[in-house]
Amino acid sequence: MLTRFLQAGRRSFESLDAREILSLAVAAEEEDGAIYSEIAMRLAESYPATAKVFEGMAAEEDGHRQRLLDLYVQQFGPRLAPIRREHVRGFPTRRPIWLMDTMSLEQVRQLAWEMEDGAARFYMAAAERTTDAAARKLLGDLAAEERKHANLADRLETQNVGDSEKDAEKSEAHRQFVLTYVQPGLAGLMDGSVSTLAPVFAAAFATGNTWSTFLVGLAAAVGAGISMGFTEAASDDGQLTGRGSPIKRGVASGVMTAIGGLGHALPYLIHDFWVATTIAAIVVVIELWAIAFIQQRYMHTPFWRAALQVVVGGALVFGAGILIGSA
């Protein structure tokens, strides 16, 4: 009922005649085949093996389109009825192809499954409404074939994606993950953890007031997060560098910067000054060693070198904050 009001300008599926149903099926298969071909083209450079999977899917859709078109021409002549998905109420629409740039491999494969499941449901409903024996048989056959397309994808993937190719694709996905999320996030965590040490501990030892220290830390963390987020997002659009969406990188950098700054500011919500300061110092040590671990895990930096850089640098800033606050 709600769909009827939200899609008031569309035809109901029940109102379509045999000619319109076949025309709609032809148009749908043509669109699905074009989507699969576009996905294959976009994946070809970074994920050539998976691109072959979608090339096979596109070929299957083209075969379906041709069989439907042959039946249509035989029954109704060469002129298709001007009807498409967007004209039919409740018909599953396809995700705009330009939105697929940001989709992971698993999301793309999930999309393919959803497309095939929707197509199978359409053919089953169309077969039930068709009285012509030839059309009913073809639509039923296509419904069964669409149901099997998940198995087809598995078979194509087995044929085209060997162990070495899967490893290469995982490596490419890992590289993109590091470029888009880890590098900006790590830079933000380092900036938030290290750069806010001096103002937080300077405020702590200068005032001896935990609430004032917390407000200074909160302001420093939020300000640094906003600054780092905008700086990262504006650094490049990712088109030439391949570093991914600037919005994703900006969010990763900004959020991690704020987290890094808030880590040693939150203990100052405790009213006891020395308890809060002790906990904050412990948090600082944990933050610095976490940064060293992330550098070793994702950036392949030797742990001793990462620890030396981060811990020594953080200790110097930590000491500077205490000295300034105690002056």
Backbone hydrogen bonds, N-H to C=O, Kabsch-Sander energy under -0.5 kcal/mol:
donor,donor_aa,acceptor,acceptor_aa,energy
5,F,1,M,-1.2
6,L,2,L,-2.5
7,Q,3,T,-2.3
8,A,5,F,-0.9
10,R,7,Q,-1.8
11,R,87,H,-3.0
15,S,12,S,-1.1
16,L,13,F,-1.4
21,I,17,D,-2.4
22,L,18,A,-2.3
23,S,19,R,-2.1
24,L,20,E,-2.5
25,A,21,I,-2.2
26,V,22,L,-2.4
27,A,23,S,-2.4
28,A,24,L,-2.4
29,E,25,A,-2.5
30,E,26,V,-2.2
31,E,27,A,-2.2
32,D,28,A,-2.6
33,G,29,E,-2.5
34,A,30,E,-1.9
35,I,31,E,-2.2
36,Y,32,D,-2.5
37,S,33,G,-2.3
38,E,34,A,-2.3
39,I,35,I,-2.6
40,A,36,Y,-2.5
41,M,37,S,-2.2
42,R,38,E,-2.3
43,L,39,I,-2.0
44,A,40,A,-1.2
47,Y,43,L,-3.4
51,A,47,Y,-2.0
52,K,48,P,-1.4
53,V,49,A,-1.1
54,F,50,T,-1.6
55,E,51,A,-1.9
56,G,52,K,-2.1
57,M,53,V,-1.8
58,A,54,F,-2.4
59,A,55,E,-2.0
60,E,56,G,-1.9
61,E,57,M,-2.3
62,D,58,A,-2.2
63,G,59,A,-1.8
64,H,60,E,-2.1
65,R,61,E,-2.7
66,Q,62,D,-2.2
67,R,63,G,-2.0
68,L,64,H,-2.5
69,L,65,R,-2.6
70,D,66,Q,-2.4
71,L,67,R,-1.8
72,Y,68,L,-2.4
73,V,69,L,-2.9
74,Q,70,D,-2.1
75,Q,71,L,-1.9
76,F,72,Y,-3.9
77,G,72,Y,-0.7
77,G,73,V,-1.3
80,L,78,P,-0.7
83,I,81,A,-2.1
87,H,84,R,-1.8
88,V,85,R,-2.1
89,R,11,R,-4.3
91,F,88,V,-1.6
99,L,96,P,-1.7
100,M,97,I,-1.6
101,D,98,W,-0.7
102,T,99,L,-0.7
103,M,100,M,-1.4
108,V,104,S,-2.3
109,R,105,L,-2.5
110,Q,106,E,-2.2
111,L,107,Q,-2.3
112,A,108,V,-2.0
113,W,109,R,-2.0
114,E,110,Q,-2.3
115,M,111,L,-2.5
116,E,112,A,-2.4
117,D,113,W,-2.6
118,G,114,E,-2.4
119,A,115,M,-2.3
120,A,116,E,-2.5
121,R,117,D,-2.0
122,F,118,G,-2.1
123,Y,119,A,-2.4
124,M,120,A,-2.2
125,A,121,R,-2.3
126,A,122,F,-2.8
127,A,123,Y,-2.6
128,E,124,M,-1.8
129,R,125,A,-1.0
129,R,126,A,-0.5
130,T,126,A,-0.7
130,T,127,A,-0.7
136,R,132,D,-2.6
137,K,133,A,-2.4
138,L,134,A,-2.4
139,L,135,A,-2.7
140,G,136,R,-2.2
141,D,137,K,-2.6
142,L,138,L,-2.6
143,A,139,L,-2.1
144,A,140,G,-2.1
145,E,141,D,-2.3
146,E,142,L,-2.7
147,R,143,A,-1.9
148,K,144,A,-1.3
149,H,146,E,-1.0
150,A,147,R,-0.6
152,L,148,K,-2.1
153,A,149,H,-2.8
154,D,150,A,-2.0
155,R,151,N,-2.6
156,L,152,L,-3.1
157,E,153,A,-2.6
158,T,154,D,-2.3
159,Q,155,R,-2.2
160,N,156,L,-2.6
161,V,157,E,-2.7
162,G,160,N,-0.7
166,K,162,G,-2.8
167,D,163,D,-2.3
168,A,164,S,-1.9
169,E,165,E,-2.5
170,K,166,K,-2.7
171,S,167,D,-2.3
172,E,168,A,-2.2
173,A,169,E,-2.7
174,H,170,K,-2.7
175,R,171,S,-2.5
176,Q,172,E,-2.3
177,F,173,A,-2.2
178,V,174,H,-2.5
179,L,175,R,-2.4
180,T,176,Q,-2.5
181,Y,177,F,-2.6
182,V,177,F,-1.6
183,Q,178,V,-3.1
185,G,181,Y,-2.3
186,L,182,V,-3.3
187,A,183,Q,-2.4
188,G,184,P,-2.3
189,L,185,G,-2.7
190,M,186,L,-2.6
191,D,187,A,-2.4
192,G,188,G,-3.2
193,S,189,L,-2.6
194,V,190,M,-2.6
195,S,191,D,-1.9
196,T,192,G,-0.7
197,L,194,V,-1.1
198,A,194,V,-0.6
200,V,196,T,-1.9
201,F,197,L,-2.5
202,A,198,A,-2.3
203,A,199,P,-2.2
204,A,200,V,-2.1
205,F,201,F,-2.3
206,A,202,A,-1.7
207,T,203,A,-2.2
208,G,203,A,-0.5
208,G,204,A,-2.2
210,T,208,G,-0.6
213,T,209,N,-2.0
214,F,210,T,-2.5
215,L,211,W,-2.3
216,V,212,S,-2.2
217,G,213,T,-2.6
218,L,214,F,-3.0
219,A,215,L,-2.6
220,A,216,V,-2.5
221,A,217,G,-2.6
222,V,218,L,-2.6
223,G,219,A,-2.5
224,A,220,A,-2.4
225,G,221,A,-2.4
226,I,222,V,-2.5
227,S,223,G,-2.3
228,M,224,A,-3.0
229,G,225,G,-2.4
230,F,226,I,-2.3
231,T,227,S,-2.3
232,E,228,M,-2.5
233,A,229,G,-2.3
234,A,230,F,-1.9
235,S,231,T,-0.6
235,S,232,E,-0.8
236,D,232,E,-0.6
242,G,238,G,-1.3
244,G,238,G,-0.6
249,R,245,S,-2.2
250,G,246,P,-2.6
251,V,247,I,-2.6
252,A,248,K,-2.6
253,S,249,R,-2.6
254,G,250,G,-2.9
255,V,251,V,-2.9
256,M,252,A,-2.0
257,T,253,S,-2.1
258,A,254,G,-2.2
259,I,255,V,-2.4
260,G,256,M,-2.5
261,G,257,T,-2.0
262,L,258,A,-2.5
263,G,259,I,-1.8
264,H,260,G,-0.5
265,A,262,L,-0.9
266,L,262,L,-2.5
268,Y,265,A,-1.5
269,L,266,L,-2.2
270,I,267,P,-2.0
276,A,272,D,-2.4
277,T,273,F,-2.6
278,T,274,W,-2.3
279,I,275,V,-2.4
280,A,276,A,-2.5
281,A,277,T,-2.3
282,I,278,T,-2.0
283,V,279,I,-2.5
284,V,280,A,-2.1
285,V,281,A,-1.9
286,I,282,I,-2.2
287,E,283,V,-2.8
288,L,284,V,-2.6
289,W,285,V,-2.3
290,A,286,I,-2.2
291,I,287,E,-2.2
292,A,288,L,-1.9
293,F,289,W,-2.2
294,I,290,A,-2.6
295,Q,291,I,-2.3
296,Q,292,A,-2.0
297,R,293,F,-2.9
298,Y,294,I,-2.7
299,M,294,I,-0.8
299,M,295,Q,-1.0
301,T,295,Q,-1.9
306,A,302,P,-2.6
307,A,303,F,-3.0
308,L,304,W,-2.2
309,Q,305,R,-2.5
310,V,306,A,-2.6
311,V,307,A,-2.6
312,V,307,A,-0.6
312,V,308,L,-1.4
313,G,309,Q,-1.4
314,G,310,V,-3.0
315,A,311,V,-2.7
316,L,312,V,-2.1
317,V,313,G,-2.0
318,F,314,G,-2.8
319,G,315,A,-2.6
320,A,316,L,-2.2
321,G,317,V,-2.3
322,I,318,F,-1.9
323,L,319,G,-2.5
324,I,320,A,-2.5
325,G,321,G,-2.4
326,S,322,I,-2.0
327,A,323,L,-0.7
327,A,324,I,-0.7
